[in-house]
Amino acid sequence: MSGEKGGIEIHRGLKGVYFDRSPTCFIDGRAGELRYRGYSIHDLARHSTFEETACLLLEGELPDAAGIENFRARLRAARELPGAIYDIIRSIAHAHPMEVLRTAVSALGAFDPEGADNSREATCRKGVRLAAQVPMIVAAHDNIRKGRKPVPARPDLGHAANFLHMLKGEAPSEDAARLMDVDMLLHAEHGSNASSFAARVVTGTEANLHASLTAAVAALSGPAHGGAAENVMRMAQEVAEPANAAAYVKAKRRRREPIMGFGHRVYRAEDPRARHMREGVERLSREMGQPHWFDILQALVDAMAPYARHGIHVNVDFYAGVVYYLNGISEDLFVPIFAIGRVPGWTVQVLEQLDQNILIRPLTHYTGPAPRDYVPIDRR
Ligand code: CMC
C-alpha cells in the first residue's frame, strides 16, 4: 500500500484487500492454516479423496455413501469429449499443454448443452462436467503429441487413477494413484488466488462458466502462480547436487530473482499443503532409488532458512513437481495437473460470485499528462 495525493490509497496487486465474503476457504497465512468449509486440509489429505472434497466444496457438506456414489457417477458419465475437441487438440498439438487446455476449455463452451445457462444449478452441472473433461484434455493432448491415440477413460477407476491411466495407458499403482489423489485434493481450492479472481472478474460481467474457466486457466499458466512446479523441477536439475544448493540460492538472490516454490502472497508460515507433498517426495524418491531429489530439495530449504524470518517458506509447488517427475510425467504437464485439481475451486468461486453477482471494476489513479490540445499529425 502506498499513500497518494488527495487521500487516495493505492493497493498494488490488491495486496491485503478483501473484496467479498466466502464460506468456503479459510486461510490463516500467519499460522499456516487452511480449511475447506471448516475441515482442516491435513484431515482431508489424510482421510478424504478428491471426489469427496470436490463434493464438499460444490455442495457444502461432506457426502454420505449414496451422495459420493452419485457424485462419482456424474463424473464418470461426463468422461467424454466431442470429436471436434480432439480435432482442435490435434491442430495445436505442438503448443504448451496449458495453451491447449485453455483453448479446449474455451471451445467446450460451444458444445456444452447448457453452455449459456448461468443458473446456479446449470453452472454446478457444468462444473462437474468440466472436472471430468479437463483431465481428458490433458491426457489426450499428451498422447496425441507423442504420436499415440487418446486412451479411453476407465469407469472403474477414481478421478486421479483414471487420469494416470489415460496419461500412461496403464492403471497406476495404488500408491501412485493415492499420491495424485491427495495432490489434486490439496490444489482443489485456495480462496481468492489469481486464477480464481480472474474467474470471478469474468463471472462479474455475467459471462458463462466456460468463459470464466478459460480466464482462470490463462491466469494459472504464469510462473508466479501455477507455473512454479515446472520451474522447481528445472531448478532441482540445475542444482544437481545438494552441495550446490547454497551457491545456487546466493547467485539467484544476487540477481534478485525469486527461488521457485518459495514465498506466497498470503502465507507467512509454511504453506500447509507442502507437508503432504514433502512426505510423498521423501517416500517416492527413496522407494525409486533416487533419494538425491529429496536431498536436493532439503538442501534448498536449508539454504533458504535465513529468509524464513521474512516470512518466506516453501509453498505447495515446491515438492509437487518432483512427485510428478518421479511418476514419469513430463514437466510441462505439472501446471495442467494443478488445473485438474482446481476445477472444483474455480467452479465454487464462480457460484459464489453468481449468488450476489456484481461487476468487479476497481479504479486506477490517473498520473498521466495534464489536459492538452490535440495536435494534427503534420505538426507533431
Ligand atoms: N525467493 C526469494 N525471495 C522472495 C521469494 C522467493 N521465492 N518470494 C518473495 N521473496 C521476497 C521478495 O524479493 C520481496 O523482497 P523485498 O521486499 O526485499 O523486495 C519479498 O519477499 C516480498 O515478495 P513479493 O514479491 O512482494 O511477494 P508477493 O506476494 O508479491 O509474491 C509470489 C508472491 C508467489 C509471486 C512470490 O513469492 C514468488 O515469485 N515465488 C516464486 C514463485 C512461486 O513459487 N509461485 C507459486 C506460488 S504458490 C502456488 C499458487 O497458489 O499459485
Residues whose N, C-alpha, C, O or C-beta is under 5 A from the ligand:
A	BS01	CMC	P223 A224 H225 G226 A228 E257 P258 I259 M260 G261 F262 G263 H264 R265 I312 N315 V316 D317
